[in-house]
Amino acid sequence: MSEVTFRKTDVEGKLGFLTESPWQTHTNFLAEIDTADMELQATSFRRASGEAAEAGSLGRAATKKAADAGQADGQSLVDADERVATTSGGLQDDGEDMETASDVVEKSMALAQQTAEQLDALVKGPTGERFTEALDPLFDSTLAHTEDNWANWREKFATELNPYEPGTGLRVQYGDLVVDLHAPDFGPPLALAVRLKEDGIEHVAVAARSAAKEMKDTLAHYRKTLTGYGHELVGMGYDFSGSELSLWTSGEMLDYAVEAINNAKPGDEDTIRPHLAAVEALLAAAEGGRELTREEASFLGTFLHRLDDGKLLAISEHATDTSSIYPGMPGWASVSGTERTSADVLADAVMVLNNPDFHEWKRDFIEAPGGVHLIYPRTHGVDDVYTDPGADDGPEYLKDYDAMTQFLARSDIPPGDLMAERMTESALYTQELYTQHEEYRGGVANPGANRLLELAAKNPDAAAGMLADGEFSDRLFDQKWENSSGAAAFVTAGTTYPDGFATDQRDESDYDKARSNVIDIGRTDYDAVRTGRGETPEDMPLDHTDLEAAVQPILPTYQVPLPPH
């Protein structure tokens, strides 16, 4: 190593903060598309549809790419025959559209391979008219030229200071750099070494900046096109997440999708919906009975948390204001036969994320991405102390809270036990604020609490478990409701034995304890059922009709009292 030797890291350091190293971009992309699996995928999807021959050329191209990506002692690290059987489940339906889906998958893989080749050309091989040399050859030739200039600096840059007295001094001139050397010190000037090295680095950096820009454009096209392919597959009802082909669920595609959604207007379904393809694939897998891996659950959580604060609720609110979509119109999910919006997909994602029944890894915590965090009480300070009641922004808080509950209500997926408990605790917390502190009312109703109880009721086991707790049952019947349908649904869910629940198992079950607690309240303190406990605010009209209708059928000897004269 000489004074002018430089490395690629020196070039990368000259590119600027906003320019990613093209070498790193190239390496990252090859890792992203997992070229070692491309041969396997190209073959398996066609085999699944009985058309393996047509996959041959693509498989061979992928084999070469896989071999280039990784070898050990000259041997390929890929054993396609051994692994091919594990991927045929990537398209989880052997229906008549299998061939069409296979075509889309193959186009996606071909796109990935073509993109890899374009990046290869920028780094390793000729790039046509744009550069006379790719980055690696250019780096090598520039470094060699710089080293040669330094080794032969006398012949290339030095002249005698005095031609009439040779050997008395030398003048070294390189561009605007001039260095005079006087006898007996004729050693190479370090200033020249610095300049030669800087010029060599900058020469490669110019090409690297251009390559980085072209790579950025190439990858933008790749991600946009791949997003469209993923949307097509989801529209056909296929779960591409179940295969080893992870093109759509890579971290880079996650970042791309989230950025696109964050930059889109909340009502721009044409932009938002295609970027939810990977999320929809994971939801289809979960609802279809396949447990999500820890990595897949992490993908969902990361996706949701990286959306801008308020984005989930903004998308939901806009969907609420949008006119209905009918069969045959854009946005209609023809496979499921139901109307689907981006807000519905995102709400399902939150519910699946927080229901361990859909996970291999049985998580014991709740994730509340931006907007959904309102499901927790407002806190302040390091010890998470509840905020003082009667906050100045109480009505605005309840308005945002209602928007959050409307978003969650878009999902038909039942909450997990922890999520149901959190929904119920949240509903009671806000209803207590609303009832007990007039600052929280201010002319704004609190339908959010009612709505969350209806959602929690979709998990009868959780409802029964909570109502089996005497303190909780008392707290529920403390509440005063302008609309008691949520409380009624919760009580009905928690006190109704599920179909097929064996009679000999009822005693001492949570359902039995819940019924006992509710019956006890109904028989000894029916006013709590009719109006809740405590003083009723004058500006709060009560309606416990639904709650009474839920409690009365399980009271053994209850008779509806006559109306007052």
N, C-alpha and C positions, 0 to 999 in steps of 0.2 A: 504494500500500500504506500503510495507516494503522497506528496503534499496536495495533489490535485484530484486524488481519488474521491469520488462521490457515490452515494447510494440512491436507491429509489426514494428512501425516506427523505433525503435532502430535496428531491424534486417535489415530493408531496408537501413539504413544508413551504414551498413557494406558490402553491396553488391558490391560497386564500381560504378564509374561514368558510365561505359558502360553497366551495367546490370540493366535492368528494373525490378522493383518489380513484382514478379509473382502474388501477390495479385492484384496489379493494372492492370496487363495485363489481368487477369481473369475478373475483373470488366469491363474493357474497351471493351473486346470482347463481353460480354453479351449485353452491351449497343449498340455496333456496329451492331450486327445482329438483334437487336430488336425482341427478342424472343416472345414478346407479339403478334406480327403480324404473327408468323409462322403458327399457326393453321389456321388462316384466309386464308393465301396464299395457304397452302397445299390443302385446300378444294376448293377454288374458281377456281384454274386453272383446276382441274379435272372436276368441275361442268361445266366449260365453254366448255370442250370437251366431255361432256356427260359421264364421267367416275368417278363420285364422290366416288363410292364404293372403288376404288383402292387407294384413298387418305386417307381412314379412319385411317389406322394404323399410317401413317405419321402425320395426324392431331392430333391423340390422343397423340403421342409422343411430338408433339409441344405444345399441351395443358398443359401437365405436366411441360414442360420447362417454358412455359409462367407463370404458376401458381407459380413455384419456383422463377421466376424472380420478381414477384410483387404481393402482396396480401394486402388487407385492412380488418381488423377484420375477418380474415379467409376466406374472399370472394375473388374470382378471379377478377382481374381488366379487364379481357378480355371478350368482348361480341361479339363473332364471328358471330352469326346469324344476328345481327344488321348491321355489317360492311361488310359482305361477298359480297354484291352486288357491293360495290364500287371498288372492285379489279378486276372484270372480264375484265375490260378494259386494264389490264396490258399487255395482248397479244392482239394487236389491229387489228388482222386479223382472221376471222373465216374460213380460208382456210384449205386445206387438210393437211397441216403440223402442225395443231393445236396440235394434239396428241403428235407429236415428240417434239414440243416446250414445251408442258406441262411436258413431261418426263425430259427434260433438267432442267426446273425450279425446279421440285421436287428433282432431283439429287442435285441441288445447295442447296436447303433448307436442305436436308438430310445431306449434307456435313457440313453445318453450325452447325446443331444440333450435329452431331458426334464430331465435333471439340470442341463445347462447353462442351460436356460430357468428352472429354479427358482432358480439362482444369479443369473441375470440379473434376475429379479423382485426379489430382495433388494437388489440394487445399483442397478438403474436404474428399475424400474417398481413399480406398486402391489403390495402383498403381502397384500391382503385385510384380515382383522381384526387381524392381529398388529401391524402398524405402519400408521400413517396415511400415512406416506411412506417410500419406499425410501431407501437411504443417500445416493445422489447428490443427489436433490431435497432431502432433509433437510439435507445438508451445505450446499447452496447457499442454502436459505432461512434456515438458522441463521446463516450468515456474513453474509447480507444484513441480517438483523435486528440482529445485533451491530454491524455497521458503521453502521446507521441510529441505533441507541441512542447510539453514540459521537458521531456527527455532530450529534445533537440533544440532547446531554446536558443543556443548560440547561433546555430545555422539559420534559424527561422526569424529571430527577432533582434539579434545583436549586430552592431557595426562598430568599427574602430572610431574612438573619439577623435583621434588624430591619425589620418591615413599616412601621414609622413613619419609618424613615430609609432609603428605597430607595437602592441603589447603594453602600452602605457595606460590604456583605459578603454572601456566599452560603453556604448550607449544602447540600452535595451528599450525598444519602442513597440508597444502593442496597443493599437487604437490611440486613445488620448493619454495612455500611461507612458511616461518616459522616466527611465531610471538610469543614472550614470554610475558606472562601476570603475573604480580606479585601482591600479596595481598596488599591491599584489592580490587584492580581494576580487577574484573573478567568479565567486560562487553564484549559483542561481538566485536571483532576487525573489524573496518571498512575496513581495507585492505582485509580481507577475503570476505566481502560483495562485494567489487569492483571486486575481482577475480571470485567469483561465478557468478555474473551478466554478466561479460564479457564472461565467458565460456558458459553460457546458450545462450547468443545472438549468439556467433560464432557457436554453435552446430546447431542452427536453420538456421543460414545463409548458412552453408555448403549445407544443403538440399535445401534451397531457390535458391542458385546459380544453382544447378543441375536442379531444376524445371524450372527455368527461361530459361535455355538452351533448355530443352525439349519443353517448350512452344514456343520458337522461331522457332524451327524446325517444330513443329506442325502447327504453323501459316503460315510458309513459304509454306508448302505443301498445306494448305487450300487456300492461296491466288493464288498460281500458278494454282491449279485445278479450282478454281472459275473463274479465268481469262479465262481459256479455255472454260468453259461453257458459259460465256458472249459472247465470240467470236462466238461460235456456234449459239447463239440466234440472234446476229446481222446478221450473215450470212444467217439466215432464214428470215430476214426482219422484225423481231419483236422488238418493243420498250418496253423493260422491264422497262425503266425509268418511264413509265406512271402508274405503279402500286405502291402500298405502300411498295413493297419489295425493300429495298434500299441496298441490299448486295453489289452491284457493285459501288454505288455512295457514299459510306461512305468515311469519311476523311481518314481512314486508307487505304482503297483500292486506293484512289487517291494518297497517298504518295507512296504506293507500285508500282503503275503503272508509276508514274513520275520517281522514282528512277531507275526502269528497263529501261525506255527509255533513261534516261541520261547516263546510263552505257553501252547502246548498241551502236554499230557503226551505223553511219547514214544510211547505206545501208542494215542494218539487218532487213528486213521486217518481217521475221519469229518471231523476238522478239518484234519489235515495234508495229506491227499491232494488235495483240491480246490485248495489253495493252491500246488500244484506244477504246475498246468495249463500255465503259460507255459514252465516248464522241460521238461515232457514234449513240448510242441509243438516246441521247439528240438531235442530229442533225436530226435524222429521225423523232422525235416527232415534232420538230420545222418546218421542211419542210412539214410535214404531216398536219399542221394546228393547232397543239396544242401549245399554248403560254407557254413558259418556265416560271417556277416560279422564284422568286427572288433567292431562294436557288440553283436552277439548274443553273441559270446564273452565280451565284457566283462559283459554282463547275467548270464551263467551264473556267472562268477567272483565278481561282486559279490554275487549271491544267496547263494552258498555261504559266502563269507567273512563275511557279516553274520549268519549263524546263530550262536547262542551257542556258546562253546567246549564241546565235549563233546556237543552236540546230535546231530550226525551219528551218533556211536557209540551214544548212548543210543537213538536210533530204531532202529538196526541191532540192538542187543542185544535190544530188546523184540520186534522182528520174529522173531528167532531163537527166542524163547520162545513165540511165538504158534502156535496150532494151524493146520493146513493149511487153505487156502481151496480150494474146489472150484468147478467151473463152475456159474454161476448165482448164486453167493454174492456179496455186496458185496466189491469189491476185485479181482474177477477181470476181467482184460482180455480181453474176448470177441473183440476184433478180432485180437489177436496169438495168442490161444489159449493163453496162458501166464499163470501166476500172477504178479501184480505187487504189490509193496508199496511204500510210500513210501521205505523203505530202498533198495530196488532202483533206484528212479528217481534217488535222490540219488547212489548209487554210480555209475550210468551217467553222471550229470552230471559227476562228478569225472574219470571216464575220458575222456569226450568233450572236456572242457575241456583235458586234458593230452595229447591226440593231435592233432598238427597236420594229419593226413590229413583231419580234419573241418573245417578252417578255410581261409578264403581267405587269411588272414594266417598264414604259417607261423612260429608262435612258437617260440622256442628257449629256453624256460624252463619251470619246473614251478610250478604253483600248488597249495599244500597247505593247504586250509582247516582250521579247528579240528578237532583229532583226527587228521587225516591228516598233520599236521606231524611225527608220530612216525616217519614214513618217513625223516626225516633223523636223523643221530646226535645224541645229546644234547650240547649245547655250552654253554660259559660264557665270559664275558669278551668284550671287544671284538673279539678276533681269532678268535672261534669255536673255541676250543681244546676238544678232546674232554674230557668229564668223566672223572675218574679211575675206572678199573675197580673193581668191587667196591663200588659205591655202596650205601648202606644201604637204599635203596628199590628195589633191583634186582628182586626178585620182583614188586613192584607195577608197576614199569616194564614188565616182560615181559607182565604181565596186560593192561595198557592197550594194549601193542603188538599182542597177539593180537587184541584187540577191533578195532583198526584194520584188521588184515589181514582179519578176517572181514567187515568192512564193504566193503572193496575187492573181496573175492571174490564179492560179490553181483552184480557186473557181468560180463556175458559179452563186453563190448567189449574188444578187445585193447589193451594199452597202447601208446602211442607209443614211439619209440626212447628218448627221454630218460627217460620214465617207467619203461620196462623196465630201463634201466640203474640208475636210482635204486632200484627195487624190489630188484634183485639185490645192489647194494652194501649196501642196508639189511639184507637177509637175512643176508649174510655177516658184517656188523658185529655184529648181535645174536647170531648163532650163535657167534661167537668169544667174545663176552662170556659167553654161557651155558656154553660148554665150558671156558674157561680160568679162570673165576672162580666159585668155589662160592657166593659171596654172591648171584650172579644165579640160581642154581638154587633153592635153598631149597624143594625139593619142588614147584616150579612148572615145568611143561614149556614148551618153546618152539616150539609148532606154527606160530607166526607166520612164522618164517623159511622153513619148508618151504612154507607157503601162498604167500608172496610169490614164491618161485621158480616155483611152478606158474603163477602169474599172468604172470610175466615170460615164461614159455615160450610164451604165446599170441602172442608176437611172434618168430617163428623167425629173422627177419633180424637182429633185435637180439641174440638169443641166439648166433647164429653169429658176429656181429661181436665179441662179448665173448670167446667161447671161442677166437677166432682170435688173441687176445692171450695169449701164453705165460704171462706173469705172472699174468693173471687165471685161466687154467686151473689153474695150480699152486695158487692160493689156493682155488679151488673144491674141489679134491681134498684140500686140507689139512683140510677140515672133517670133523667126526664127527657122525653123525646117529642119532637115535633113530627117525626115520622119514625115509627118503631118497627118498620119492616125488617131492618137489619138485625135488631135484637131478637125479633121473633124467629127469623131464619136461623139464628145462632142457637136459640133455645131448642127449636125443633130438631136441628141436626144433632145436638148433644144429648137429647133425651129419647131419641127414636132408635130402637134396636135395629141394626142393619139387617137386610135380608139374609137369611141363612144363619143368623146368630143363634147358636144352640141354646135352648131354654135352660139347660143345666149349667150354662156358663154365664148366665145373666147376673146371678147373685155375686156381689162383690166386684162386678165389672165397673169400669168408669161410667158406663151408661146408667147402670143401676144407681150408683152414688149420685150422679148428676140429677136423675129423676127424683131421688129422695130429697136433695137440696131444693130443687125447684118446687116440689110438692109441699115441702115444709114452709117455704116462703108464701106460696099461694094459699095455704090453709091458715097460717097464723098472721100474715101481714099482707092481705090482698091489696091494700092501698098501694103497696110498693109496686105491684103489677099494674095497677090502674093509673098511677100518677108518678111513680118514683117516690123517693123519700126526701123530706126537707121542704123548704118553702119554694114555691114556684114563682119565678120572675113574672111580673105583670106583662112584660112585652114578649112573652114566650108561650104561644098557644100550644097546648099539649095534644097529642093523639097517640094513645097507647092501644088503639083498637087491635092492631095486628099482634101486639105482644100478648094481650089478653086472649086472643084466639089461639095462640100457640100454647099458652099455659093451661087453659081450661080443660082441654081434652085429657090431660094426664092427672087432673085432680080427682080423686076417687069419689067424693060425694059433693062436688062443688055444684051449687045452684046459682045462676046468674041473679043478682039482686034486682028487685023491682026498681024502676026509675023513680026518682023523688016526685012527690005530688006537687 
